[in-house]
């Protein structure tokens, strides 16, 4: 997993899922073996882990970032 922001620059908030509360990030641009996407990470038991994926995969981080910016314009992120 690769992310486009430094961990210390990412905003985290608490979210509870299935009775477990964890620190979850704001939407950010990340990469996996399949490509770049917009999603969230969490602070898990073993460090930083992927939490959720909101978009399909893109070839470049710039494509994913453009979509992330459009989410923010419309108030979704």
FITORGU-938486 format. One record per residue: residue number from 1; residue in three letters; x, y, z negated of N, C-alpha, C in turn. Coordinates in Angstrom, 1 decimal. Example, Ala and Ser with C-alpha at 12.3 -4.5 7.8 and 13.67 -1.06 7.14 Angstrom:
// residues 2
+-----+-----+--------+--------+--------+--------+--------+--------+--------+--------+--------+
|   k |   r |     nu |     nv |     nw |    cau |    cav |    caw |     cu |     cv |     cw |
+-----+-----+--------+--------+--------+--------+--------+--------+--------+--------+--------+
|   1 | Ala |   13.2 |   -5.7 |   -7.8 |   12.3 |   -4.5 |   -7.8 |   13.2 |   -3.3 |   -7.8 |
|   2 | Ser |   12.8 |   -2.2 |   -7.1 |   13.7 |   -1.1 |   -7.1 |   12.9 |    0.0 |   -7.9 |
+-----+-----+--------+--------+--------+--------+--------+--------+--------+--------+--------+
//
This chain:
// residues 77
+-----+-----+--------+--------+--------+--------+--------+--------+--------+--------+--------+
|   k |   r |     nu |     nv |     nw |    cau |    cav |    caw |     cu |     cv |     cw |
+-----+-----+--------+--------+--------+--------+--------+--------+--------+--------+--------+
|   1 | Unk |    0.8 |   -1.2 |    0.0 |    0.0 |    0.0 |    0.0 |    0.9 |    1.2 |    0.0 |
|   2 | Unk |    0.6 |    2.2 |    0.8 |    1.3 |    3.4 |    0.9 |    0.3 |    4.6 |    0.8 |
|   3 | Unk |    0.6 |    5.6 |    0.0 |   -0.3 |    6.7 |   -0.1 |    0.4 |    8.0 |    0.3 |
|   4 | Unk |   -0.4 |    9.0 |    0.7 |    0.1 |   10.2 |    1.3 |    0.3 |   11.3 |    0.3 |
|   5 | Unk |    0.1 |   11.1 |   -1.0 |    0.3 |   12.0 |   -2.1 |    1.2 |   11.4 |   -3.2 |
|   6 | Unk |    1.9 |   12.3 |   -3.9 |    2.6 |   11.8 |   -5.1 |    1.6 |   11.4 |   -6.2 |
|   7 | Unk |    1.8 |   10.4 |   -6.9 |    0.9 |    9.9 |   -7.9 |    0.6 |   11.1 |   -8.9 |
|   8 | Unk |    1.6 |   11.9 |   -9.3 |    1.4 |   12.9 |  -10.2 |    0.5 |   14.1 |   -9.7 |
|   9 | Unk |    0.3 |   14.1 |   -8.4 |   -0.5 |   15.2 |   -7.7 |   -1.9 |   14.7 |   -7.5 |
|  10 | Unk |   -2.2 |   13.5 |   -7.8 |   -3.6 |   12.9 |   -7.6 |   -4.4 |   13.1 |   -8.8 |
|  11 | Unk |   -5.7 |   13.6 |   -8.6 |   -6.6 |   13.8 |   -9.7 |   -7.3 |   12.4 |  -10.0 |
|  12 | Unk |   -7.3 |   12.1 |  -11.3 |   -7.9 |   10.8 |  -11.7 |   -9.1 |   11.2 |  -12.7 |
|  13 | Unk |  -10.1 |   10.4 |  -12.6 |  -11.3 |   10.5 |  -13.6 |  -11.7 |    9.1 |  -14.0 |
|  14 | Unk |  -12.5 |    9.0 |  -15.1 |  -12.9 |    7.7 |  -15.6 |  -14.1 |    7.3 |  -14.8 |
|  15 | Unk |  -14.1 |    6.0 |  -14.5 |  -15.3 |    5.3 |  -13.9 |  -15.5 |    4.0 |  -14.6 |
|  16 | Unk |  -16.7 |    3.6 |  -14.8 |  -17.0 |    2.3 |  -15.4 |  -17.7 |    1.4 |  -14.4 |
|  17 | Unk |  -17.2 |    0.2 |  -14.2 |  -17.7 |   -0.8 |  -13.3 |  -17.7 |   -2.1 |  -14.0 |
|  18 | Unk |  -18.8 |   -2.8 |  -14.1 |  -19.0 |   -4.1 |  -14.7 |  -18.5 |   -4.1 |  -16.1 |
|  19 | Unk |  -18.8 |   -3.0 |  -16.8 |  -18.5 |   -2.9 |  -18.3 |  -17.0 |   -2.5 |  -18.6 |
|  20 | Unk |  -16.2 |   -2.3 |  -17.5 |  -14.8 |   -1.9 |  -17.7 |  -14.6 |   -0.5 |  -17.3 |
|  21 | Unk |  -14.0 |    0.4 |  -18.1 |  -13.7 |    1.7 |  -17.8 |  -12.3 |    1.8 |  -17.4 |
|  22 | Unk |  -12.1 |    2.5 |  -16.2 |  -10.7 |    2.7 |  -15.7 |  -10.5 |    4.1 |  -15.1 |
|  23 | Unk |   -9.3 |    4.4 |  -14.9 |   -8.9 |    5.7 |  -14.3 |   -8.9 |    5.5 |  -12.8 |
|  24 | Unk |   -9.8 |    6.3 |  -12.1 |   -9.9 |    6.1 |  -10.6 |   -9.6 |    7.5 |  -10.0 |
|  25 | Unk |   -8.9 |    7.4 |   -8.9 |   -8.4 |    8.7 |   -8.2 |   -9.5 |    9.4 |   -7.4 |
|  26 | Unk |   -9.2 |   10.6 |   -7.0 |  -10.0 |   11.3 |   -6.0 |   -9.8 |   10.5 |   -4.7 |
|  27 | Unk |  -10.6 |   10.7 |   -3.6 |  -10.4 |   10.1 |   -2.3 |   -9.0 |   10.6 |   -1.8 |
|  28 | Unk |   -8.3 |    9.7 |   -1.2 |   -6.9 |   10.0 |   -0.7 |   -6.7 |    9.2 |    0.6 |
|  29 | Unk |   -5.7 |    9.6 |    1.3 |   -5.3 |    8.8 |    2.5 |   -4.2 |    7.8 |    2.1 |
|  30 | Unk |   -4.5 |    6.5 |    2.5 |   -3.6 |    5.4 |    2.1 |   -3.4 |    4.5 |    3.4 |
|  31 | Unk |   -2.5 |    3.6 |    3.3 |   -2.2 |    2.7 |    4.3 |   -2.1 |    1.3 |    3.8 |
|  32 | Unk |   -2.6 |    0.3 |    4.6 |   -2.4 |   -1.1 |    4.3 |   -1.8 |   -1.7 |    5.6 |
|  33 | Unk |   -1.6 |   -3.0 |    5.6 |   -1.1 |   -3.6 |    6.8 |   -2.0 |   -3.4 |    8.0 |
|  34 | Unk |   -3.3 |   -3.1 |    7.8 |   -4.3 |   -3.0 |    8.9 |   -4.3 |   -1.5 |    9.4 |
|  35 | Unk |   -3.7 |   -0.6 |    8.7 |   -3.7 |    0.8 |    9.2 |   -4.0 |    1.8 |    8.1 |
|  36 | Unk |   -4.2 |    3.1 |    8.5 |   -4.4 |    4.2 |    7.6 |   -5.9 |    4.3 |    7.3 |
|  37 | Unk |   -6.3 |    4.7 |    6.1 |   -7.7 |    4.9 |    5.8 |   -7.9 |    5.8 |    4.6 |
|  38 | Unk |   -9.1 |    6.2 |    4.3 |   -9.5 |    7.0 |    3.2 |  -10.1 |    6.1 |    2.1 |
|  39 | Unk |   -9.5 |    6.2 |    0.9 |  -10.0 |    5.4 |   -0.2 |   -9.6 |    6.0 |   -1.5 |
|  40 | Unk |   -9.7 |    5.1 |   -2.6 |   -9.3 |    5.5 |   -3.9 |   -8.4 |    4.4 |   -4.5 |
|  41 | Unk |   -7.6 |    4.8 |   -5.4 |   -6.7 |    3.9 |   -6.2 |   -7.2 |    4.0 |   -7.7 |
|  42 | Unk |   -6.7 |    3.0 |   -8.4 |   -7.0 |    3.0 |   -9.9 |   -5.7 |    2.7 |  -10.6 |
|  43 | Unk |   -5.7 |    3.1 |  -11.9 |   -4.6 |    2.7 |  -12.7 |   -5.0 |    1.4 |  -13.4 |
|  44 | Unk |   -4.5 |    0.3 |  -12.9 |   -4.9 |   -1.1 |  -13.4 |   -3.9 |   -1.6 |  -14.4 |
|  45 | Unk |   -4.1 |   -2.8 |  -14.8 |   -3.3 |   -3.5 |  -15.8 |   -1.8 |   -3.6 |  -15.3 |
|  46 | Unk |   -1.7 |   -3.7 |  -14.0 |   -0.3 |   -3.9 |  -13.4 |    0.2 |   -2.7 |  -12.7 |
|  47 | Unk |   -0.3 |   -1.6 |  -12.9 |    0.1 |   -0.4 |  -12.3 |   -0.9 |    0.2 |  -11.3 |
|  48 | Unk |   -0.5 |    0.9 |  -10.3 |   -1.5 |    1.5 |   -9.4 |   -1.9 |    0.5 |   -8.4 |
|  49 | Unk |   -3.3 |    0.4 |   -8.2 |   -3.9 |   -0.6 |   -7.4 |   -4.9 |    0.0 |   -6.5 |
|  50 | Unk |   -5.2 |   -0.6 |   -5.3 |   -6.3 |   -0.1 |   -4.5 |   -7.6 |   -0.3 |   -5.2 |
|  51 | Unk |   -8.5 |    0.6 |   -5.0 |   -9.8 |    0.5 |   -5.7 |  -11.0 |    0.4 |   -4.7 |
|  52 | Unk |  -11.0 |    1.3 |   -3.7 |  -12.1 |    1.3 |   -2.8 |  -11.6 |    1.9 |   -1.5 |
|  53 | Unk |  -12.3 |    1.5 |   -0.4 |  -12.0 |    2.0 |    1.0 |  -13.3 |    2.5 |    1.5 |
|  54 | Unk |  -13.2 |    3.8 |    2.0 |  -14.4 |    4.4 |    2.5 |  -14.5 |    4.5 |    4.0 |
|  55 | Unk |  -13.4 |    4.3 |    4.7 |  -13.4 |    4.4 |    6.2 |  -12.9 |    3.2 |    6.9 |
|  56 | Unk |  -13.0 |    3.2 |    8.2 |  -12.3 |    2.2 |    9.0 |  -10.9 |    2.5 |    9.0 |
|  57 | Unk |  -10.1 |    1.7 |    9.7 |   -8.6 |    1.9 |    9.8 |   -8.3 |    2.8 |   11.0 |
|  58 | Unk |   -7.2 |    3.6 |   10.8 |   -6.7 |    4.5 |   11.8 |   -5.3 |    4.2 |   12.1 |
|  59 | Unk |   -4.8 |    4.6 |   13.3 |   -3.4 |    4.3 |   13.7 |   -2.5 |    5.2 |   13.0 |
|  60 | Unk |   -2.9 |    6.5 |   12.8 |   -2.0 |    7.5 |   12.1 |   -2.6 |    8.1 |   10.9 |
|  61 | Unk |   -1.7 |    8.5 |   10.0 |   -2.3 |    9.2 |    8.7 |   -3.0 |   10.5 |    9.1 |
|  62 | Unk |   -2.6 |   11.1 |   10.1 |   -3.2 |   12.4 |   10.5 |   -4.7 |   12.2 |   10.9 |
|  63 | Unk |   -5.0 |   11.1 |   11.5 |   -6.4 |   10.8 |   11.9 |   -7.3 |   10.6 |   10.6 |
|  64 | Unk |   -6.7 |    9.9 |    9.6 |   -7.4 |    9.6 |    8.4 |   -7.5 |   10.9 |    7.6 |
|  65 | Unk |   -6.5 |   11.7 |    7.6 |   -6.5 |   13.0 |    6.8 |   -7.6 |   13.9 |    7.4 |
|  66 | Unk |   -7.7 |   14.0 |    8.8 |   -8.7 |   14.8 |    9.4 |  -10.1 |   14.4 |    8.9 |
|  67 | Unk |  -10.4 |   13.1 |    8.8 |  -11.7 |   12.7 |    8.3 |  -11.8 |   13.0 |    6.9 |
|  68 | Unk |  -10.8 |   12.9 |    6.1 |  -10.9 |   13.3 |    4.6 |  -11.2 |   14.7 |    4.5 |
|  69 | Unk |  -10.6 |   15.6 |    5.3 |  -10.9 |   17.0 |    5.3 |  -12.4 |   17.3 |    5.6 |
|  70 | Unk |  -12.9 |   16.5 |    6.6 |  -14.3 |   16.7 |    7.0 |  -15.3 |   16.3 |    5.9 |
|  71 | Unk |  -14.9 |   15.2 |    5.1 |  -15.7 |   14.8 |    3.9 |  -15.8 |   16.0 |    2.9 |
|  72 | Unk |  -14.6 |   16.7 |    2.7 |  -14.6 |   17.8 |    1.7 |  -15.4 |   19.0 |    2.2 |
|  73 | Unk |  -15.4 |   19.2 |    3.5 |  -16.2 |   20.3 |    4.1 |  -17.7 |   20.1 |    3.8 |
|  74 | Unk |  -18.1 |   18.8 |    3.9 |  -19.5 |   18.5 |    3.7 |  -19.8 |   18.2 |    2.2 |
|  75 | Unk |  -18.8 |   18.3 |    1.3 |  -19.1 |   18.1 |   -0.1 |  -19.1 |   16.6 |   -0.6 |
|  76 | Unk |  -18.6 |   15.7 |    0.2 |  -18.6 |   14.3 |   -0.2 |  -17.4 |   13.9 |   -0.9 |
|  77 | Unk |  -16.3 |   14.7 |   -1.0 |  -15.1 |   14.3 |   -1.7 |  -14.5 |   15.4 |   -2.5 |
+-----+-----+--------+--------+--------+--------+--------+--------+--------+--------+--------+
//
